[in-house]
Amino acid sequence: MCYRTKIYLYILLFIPIMGFSQSLAESSYEIEKKLPMDTWSVLSDNNLSIHNLSALHGFFEDLHKLYSTDSGKVRITQIGDSHTQVGIFQGIARKKLQYIFGNAGLGFTFPHRLARSNGISELRYTSSIPWESKRNIHATEKDLVGLSGFSLQTTESDFAIKLELNEDAYAFNKLRVFAPGPMFSIAQANREIELKNYSIERKVHTIKSGEALSIIARNYGVTVASIKKANNLRSDVIRAGAKLIIPVKTTKPEPIDRSAFEFLSFLDEENSSVYTFPEYKNAIWLLPSEGVDSFALNGVVLERDNSGLIYDGIGVNGARLIDYNKTTLFFDQLAELESNLIVISLGTNEAFDTIEKEAYLASLEEFIGNVRERMSEVPILITTPPPSLVKRRTPNALVEQYANEIVRIAEDYNVAVWDLYRVLGGNEKIKENYANGLVARDYIHYTKNGYELSGALFSEALLEAFYHYAINLSN
């Protein structure tokens, strides 16, 4: 068994059953007794400690308060590109950290499927209408691209979106809808509802000589079975001159019966609306608010009213720092999350666009400035971009340059850094990682195992740093 496979099994199997299962009210000294120093003094093979930990003291203070008093919430918000949008890295990190600090909800979500893109597996969005969408890489300010890095827009005034969880562990009783105004109403269905983004138009066809059911069905884009069902035919035998009903699907959605829903009250904030429920829910509906003629959805946050940790994942395929920087609505909505830690995981696309490290650092500095302009005290942690190859052959030298520069400027920028580039072995190890099933065939993205390993190692490094912070408090 190769060493990376051993690491993967260690992280996935050991962390969920190790210490930290003691009462949350215990002191840091008791944490040390239950979880001996030798457990965390050495990280897993090839993992690295977080650099410039002093930048995270505010976050660790919040985390320690949550751990020691079992009260309040701590929110981590990770922002990135396709590595983050796929949701696997933050999904495994969320589960590892919530196992220790409590599950306060799934956090930020976006209906990527409605934007014809890939999203996380923990929930599913469906809609009665198709939507227009735009990513921040193609957007301008007028496109209303917000916290998700996407904008989902329509001028239709009759629609319904269903949000349904695939994992009961993330049932929620608090929901926040991010939109540039009070555009959406939240409701629960009081009967079974089937969403159809089409209507059935019943056309009449006069059979011509020589026509067969298969020819007629192909001409109308329907099935033979649907024609037979609509006309109560027992066989395929038809005669010229007879008339057939053809059930043709149209793109016009079926109207939404609003009487099928119970609408819920909410609290409006500047760029979002907050809803609370007396009981936990696994599904909810978004419908258009009355009197609104255009709609834009930027995302939905799912939370629980108990204490614990929330881990948001915000990612956009192909995104760079400059793409996030060009829409102020993103940063305005980000501030409303009131995160305790911002994790920045960008750089892969800059490297493939051959953006020199000086220009990359300028964009990074602008991004950090945009965050701190709205959240002056929030701790920031940067993960260096993972190793990759250009055209599946050549090591991407810019990724290594970015990683080196990020570590070098950490203290000047007052940010912490976790060097994922070197944790994964750098460019020289990428083919070995591919052989071990961690890297995808394009040598840019990673497999499910690769993302899970990265997320688990990140949570381990964060826990190691927190553990030593807690020990220092007791000394």
C-alpha positions in Angstrom: 0.0 0.0 0.0 1.5 3.4 -1.0 2.1 6.1 1.6 -0.6 8.4 0.2 -3.2 5.7 0.4 -2.1 5.1 4.0 -2.6 8.8 4.7 -6.0 8.7 3.1 -7.2 5.8 5.2 -5.7 7.3 8.4 -7.4 10.6 7.9 -10.8 9.2 6.9 -10.9 6.4 9.5 -9.0 7.8 12.5 -10.2 11.3 13.0 -13.9 10.5 13.4 -13.3 8.1 16.3 -10.4 9.8 18.1 -10.5 12.1 21.1 -12.4 15.3 21.4 -15.5 13.3 22.3 -15.4 14.6 25.9 -17.8 17.1 27.3 -17.6 20.5 25.5 -17.4 22.2 28.9 -13.9 20.8 29.7 -10.9 23.1 30.1 -8.0 23.1 27.7 -5.9 21.2 30.3 -8.5 18.4 30.2 -8.4 18.5 26.4 -4.6 17.9 26.7 -5.2 15.0 29.1 -7.8 13.3 26.9 -5.8 14.0 23.7 -2.1 13.6 24.5 0.5 15.9 22.9 2.0 13.1 20.8 -1.3 12.7 18.9 -1.0 16.2 17.5 2.7 17.2 17.8 3.4 15.4 14.5 1.0 15.7 11.6 0.3 12.9 9.1 3.0 12.1 6.7 3.6 15.0 4.3 1.1 17.3 6.0 2.3 20.7 7.1 1.5 23.1 9.9 -0.3 26.3 9.2 2.1 29.2 8.6 1.8 32.5 10.5 -0.7 31.2 13.1 -0.8 34.6 14.9 -3.2 35.8 12.1 -5.7 33.2 13.3 -5.8 34.0 17.0 -9.2 35.7 16.7 -10.6 32.7 15.0 -9.2 30.3 17.6 -10.5 32.4 20.4 -14.0 32.1 18.9 -13.5 28.4 18.3 -12.3 27.8 21.9 -15.3 29.7 23.3 -17.6 27.4 21.3 -15.7 24.3 22.4 -15.5 25.2 26.1 -19.0 26.6 26.6 -21.0 24.7 24.0 -22.7 28.0 23.0 -22.8 30.2 19.9 -21.7 29.5 16.3 -18.5 29.6 14.4 -18.5 30.0 10.6 -15.7 29.2 8.2 -16.2 30.5 4.6 -14.0 29.0 1.8 -13.9 30.9 -1.5 -12.3 29.3 -4.6 -12.6 28.0 -8.1 -13.7 24.6 -9.6 -11.7 22.8 -6.8 -14.2 24.4 -4.4 -17.4 24.5 -6.5 -17.4 20.7 -6.7 -17.9 20.7 -2.9 -15.9 17.6 -1.9 -13.0 19.4 -0.2 -15.2 21.5 2.1 -17.7 18.6 2.5 -15.1 16.3 4.2 -13.6 19.3 6.2 -17.1 20.2 7.3 -17.8 16.7 8.6 -14.5 16.4 10.4 -14.8 19.7 12.1 -18.5 19.4 12.9 -17.8 16.0 14.5 -15.8 17.9 17.1 -17.5 21.3 17.4 -21.1 20.5 16.6 -23.3 20.7 13.5 -24.8 24.1 13.1 -25.9 23.5 9.5 -24.9 23.0 5.9 -24.2 26.7 5.3 -24.1 28.5 2.0 -25.6 26.7 -1.1 -26.4 27.7 -4.6 -28.6 26.0 -7.3 -25.8 25.3 -9.7 -27.9 22.7 -11.5 -30.3 25.5 -12.5 -27.3 27.4 -13.8 -26.3 24.3 -15.8 -23.2 23.7 -13.8 -22.0 21.2 -11.2 -22.7 21.6 -7.4 -22.6 19.9 -4.1 -24.2 16.5 -3.5 -25.9 17.3 -0.2 -29.0 18.9 -1.7 -30.9 19.3 -4.9 -32.6 22.3 -6.5 -35.4 21.9 -9.1 -37.4 24.6 -10.8 -40.6 25.0 -12.8 -38.9 27.3 -15.3 -35.5 27.6 -17.0 -33.3 30.4 -15.7 -30.7 32.7 -17.2 -27.3 32.5 -15.5 -24.0 34.2 -15.5 -20.7 33.5 -13.7 -18.4 36.2 -12.4 -15.8 35.4 -15.0 -18.2 36.9 -17.7 -20.1 39.4 -15.5 -20.2 43.1 -14.9 -21.8 45.0 -12.0 -25.1 45.2 -13.8 -25.4 41.4 -13.9 -26.0 41.3 -10.1 -23.5 38.6 -9.4 -23.4 38.1 -5.7 -22.1 35.7 -3.0 -22.2 32.6 -5.1 -20.1 34.1 -7.8 -23.2 33.4 -10.0 -26.4 35.2 -10.8 -29.5 33.3 -11.6 -32.1 35.6 -13.3 -35.5 35.6 -14.8 -38.3 38.1 -15.8 -40.9 35.3 -15.5 -43.4 36.1 -12.7 -44.8 32.6 -12.2 -42.3 30.0 -11.0 -41.4 27.8 -8.1 -38.0 26.5 -7.0 -37.8 23.5 -4.7 -34.8 23.0 -2.4 -34.6 19.5 -1.0 -31.8 17.9 1.2 -30.2 14.6 0.3 -28.7 14.3 3.8 -31.0 14.4 6.9 -28.1 15.5 9.1 -28.4 19.0 7.6 -32.1 19.5 8.3 -32.5 23.2 9.0 -34.8 25.6 10.9 -33.2 28.9 9.8 -32.8 30.0 6.2 -31.2 33.1 4.6 -31.9 34.0 1.0 -29.3 36.2 -0.7 -30.7 38.4 -3.5 -30.3 42.1 -4.4 -33.7 42.9 -2.9 -36.8 41.2 -1.4 -37.6 39.2 -4.5 -38.5 35.8 -3.2 -41.2 34.4 -0.9 -40.5 31.3 1.1 -43.2 28.6 1.5 -43.9 25.0 2.4 -46.1 22.9 0.3 -49.4 21.7 1.9 -49.8 18.9 -0.7 -47.7 16.9 -3.2 -46.4 19.1 -6.0 -44.9 17.9 -9.3 -42.8 20.5 -11.0 -43.0 20.6 -14.8 -41.1 23.1 -16.9 -43.3 22.3 -19.8 -47.0 22.0 -20.8 -48.7 19.4 -23.0 -50.4 20.8 -26.1 -52.8 18.4 -27.7 -52.5 18.8 -31.5 -54.7 17.1 -34.0 -53.1 15.2 -36.9 -54.9 13.9 -40.0 -53.3 10.6 -41.1 -52.0 10.7 -44.7 -51.7 7.7 -46.9 -48.6 5.6 -46.3 -47.9 7.1 -42.8 -47.1 4.9 -39.9 -47.3 5.7 -36.2 -43.5 5.7 -36.0 -43.2 8.3 -38.8 -45.8 10.5 -37.1 -44.2 10.3 -33.7 -40.8 11.2 -35.1 -42.2 14.2 -37.0 -43.7 15.6 -33.8 -40.8 14.6 -31.5 -42.9 12.3 -29.3 -43.1 8.6 -28.7 -45.4 6.0 -30.3 -46.5 5.0 -26.8 -47.6 8.5 -25.9 -49.7 8.7 -29.1 -51.3 5.3 -28.5 -52.1 6.3 -24.9 -53.7 9.7 -25.9 -55.9 7.9 -28.5 -56.6 4.6 -26.6 -55.0 2.6 -29.4 -54.4 -1.1 -28.7 -52.2 -1.7 -31.8 -50.1 0.3 -34.3 -52.7 -0.1 -37.0 -54.0 3.2 -38.3 -55.9 4.3 -41.5 -55.5 7.2 -43.8 -58.0 10.1 -43.2 -58.5 9.3 -39.5 -57.5 11.9 -36.9 -55.0 11.4 -34.1 -54.4 13.5 -31.0 -50.7 14.2 -30.6 -49.6 15.1 -27.0 -46.7 17.6 -27.8 -44.5 19.0 -25.0 -44.1 22.8 -25.2 -41.6 24.9 -23.3 -44.3 27.0 -21.6 -44.3 25.9 -17.9 -47.5 24.9 -16.2 -48.9 27.7 -13.9 -48.1 27.5 -10.2 -51.0 27.1 -8.0 -50.1 29.4 -5.0 -53.0 27.9 -2.9 -50.9 24.8 -2.7 -48.3 26.6 -0.5 -48.2 28.1 3.0 -46.2 31.2 2.9 -43.8 32.0 5.8 -42.9 35.3 7.4 -39.3 36.7 7.1 -37.0 39.5 8.2 -35.5 41.6 5.4 -31.9 42.8 5.5 -30.0 44.9 3.0 -28.9 42.0 0.7 -30.7 39.0 2.1 -33.9 37.8 3.8 -33.9 35.6 6.9 -36.6 33.0 7.7 -36.9 30.9 10.9 -39.1 27.8 11.4 -40.4 26.2 14.6 -39.3 22.7 13.4 -36.5 21.3 11.3 -37.1 21.0 7.6 -35.6 18.9 4.7 -37.3 20.9 1.9 -38.5 24.4 1.2 -39.9 26.4 -1.8 -39.0 29.7 -3.2 -41.7 31.6 -5.1 -41.8 35.1 -6.6 -42.7 37.9 -4.4 -45.7 39.8 -5.6 -45.1 43.2 -7.3 -41.6 42.3 -8.5 -40.9 42.2 -12.3 -37.4 40.7 -12.4 -35.6 38.2 -10.1 -32.0 37.4 -9.3 -30.9 34.7 -6.9 -27.4 34.7 -5.4 -27.7 31.8 -2.9 -29.3 30.2 0.1 -27.9 29.6 3.6 -29.2 26.6 5.6 -28.6 26.7 9.4 -29.7 25.0 12.6 -30.5 26.9 15.9 -28.1 24.8 18.0 -24.5 25.8 18.8 -21.8 24.4 16.5 -19.7 25.0 13.4 -20.8 26.1 9.9 -18.5 25.5 6.9 -19.5 27.5 3.7 -18.1 26.6 0.3 -18.2 29.2 -2.5 -16.6 28.2 -5.8 -16.9 29.2 -9.5 -15.5 27.0 -12.3 -12.7 29.0 -14.1 -12.7 31.9 -11.6 -9.8 34.0 -10.7 -9.3 36.7 -8.0 -9.9 39.5 -10.5 -13.3 37.9 -11.3 -14.4 38.1 -7.7 -13.0 41.6 -7.3 -15.1 43.1 -10.1 -18.5 42.7 -8.4 -19.1 44.7 -5.2 -22.3 42.8 -4.4 -20.2 39.7 -3.7 -18.3 41.4 -0.9 -21.4 43.2 0.4 -23.2 39.9 0.7 -20.1 38.1 2.1 -20.1 40.6 5.0 -23.6 39.6 5.9 -22.4 36.0 6.6 -20.4 37.4 9.6 -17.8 34.7 9.1 -15.2 33.9 11.8 -12.7 32.8 9.2 -12.3 33.4 5.5 -10.4 30.8 3.5 -9.1 31.8 0.1 -8.4 29.0 -2.3 -7.6 30.5 -5.7 -4.7 30.6 -8.2 -5.1 27.6 -10.5 -6.8 29.6 -13.2 -4.4 32.5 -12.9 -1.6 30.0 -13.4 -3.2 28.6 -16.6 -3.8 32.1 -17.9 0.0 32.7 -17.4 -0.6 35.6 -15.1 2.8 36.6 -13.6 3.2 36.3 -9.8 3.3 40.1 -9.4 -0.1 40.5 -11.0 -1.5 37.6 -9.1 -0.3 39.1 -5.8 -1.8 42.5 -6.8 -5.2 40.8 -7.3 -4.8 38.9 -4.0 -4.0 42.1 -2.2 -7.1 43.8 -3.7 -9.3 40.8 -2.7 -8.0 40.9 0.9 -8.6 44.7 0.9 -12.2 44.3 -0.3 -12.8 41.8 2.5 -11.2 43.9 5.2 -13.0 47.0 4.0 -16.2 45.4 5.1 -14.9 43.0 7.8 -11.8 44.7 9.3 -11.1 42.1 11.9 -11.9 38.8 10.2 -9.0 36.3 10.2 -7.9 35.1 6.7 -6.3 31.9 5.8 -4.9 31.2 2.2 -4.5 27.7 0.8 -1.9 27.6 -1.9 -3.1 26.2 -5.3 -2.6 22.5 -5.8 0.1 21.2 -8.2 -0.9 20.7 -11.9 0.4 20.1 -15.3 0.0 22.1 -18.5 -1.4 20.0 -21.4 -0.9 17.0 -19.2 2.8 17.1 -19.7 4.6 20.2 -18.4 4.6 21.2 -14.7 2.9 24.5 -14.2 5.8 26.6 -12.8 3.5 29.5 -11.9 1.6 27.5 -9.4 4.9 26.9 -7.5 5.8 30.6 -7.8 2.4 31.6 -6.4 2.8 29.1 -3.5 6.3 30.5 -2.7 5.1 34.1 -2.8 2.0 33.5 -0.7 4.1 32.0 2.1 6.6 34.8 1.8 4.1 37.6 2.2 1.9 36.0 4.9 3.2 38.1 7.7 3.1 41.3 5.7 -0.5 40.7 4.7 -1.4 39.4 8.2 -2.8 36.2 6.8 -2.2 32.5 7.7 -1.2 30.0 5.0 -1.6 26.3 4.5 0.7 25.1 1.8 -1.5 22.6 -0.1 0.9 22.7 -3.0 3.7 21.1 -0.9 1.3 19.0 1.1 0.4 17.2 -2.1 4.1 16.9 -3.0 4.4 19.7 -5.6 4.6 19.3 -9.3 7.2 16.6 -9.1 4.7 14.3 -7.3 1.6 14.9 -9.5 2.2 11.9 -11.8 2.7 9.7 -8.8 -0.5 11.1 -7.3 -2.3 10.3 -10.6 -1.1 6.7 -10.4 -2.4 6.5 -6.9 -5.9 7.7 -7.9 -5.8 11.2 -6.5 -5.5 13.3 -9.7 -7.9 13.5 -12.6 -6.9 12.7 -16.2 -6.5 16.4 -17.1 -3.8 16.7 -14.4 -5.5 19.9 -13.2 -8.5 18.7 -11.2 -8.5 15.9 -8.6 -10.5 12.8 -8.1 -13.1 12.4 -5.3 -10.3 10.7 -3.3 -7.9 13.5 -4.0 -10.3 16.2 -2.9 -11.4 14.2 0.2 -7.7 13.7 1.2 -7.0 17.4 0.7 -10.0 18.4 2.8 -9.1 15.9 5.6 -5.5 17.1 5.7 -6.7 20.7 5.9 -9.0 20.0 8.8 -6.2 18.1 10.5 -3.8 21.0 10.2 -6.5 23.4 11.5 -7.2 21.1 14.5 -3.5 20.8 15.2 -3.2 24.5 15.4 -6.3 24.9 17.5 -5.1 22.2 19.9 -1.8 24.0 20.5 -3.6 27.3 20.9 -5.8 25.6 23.6 -2.8 24.2 25.4 -1.1 27.6 25.5 -4.2 29.1 27.1 -3.8 26.7 30.0 0.0 27.5 30.5 
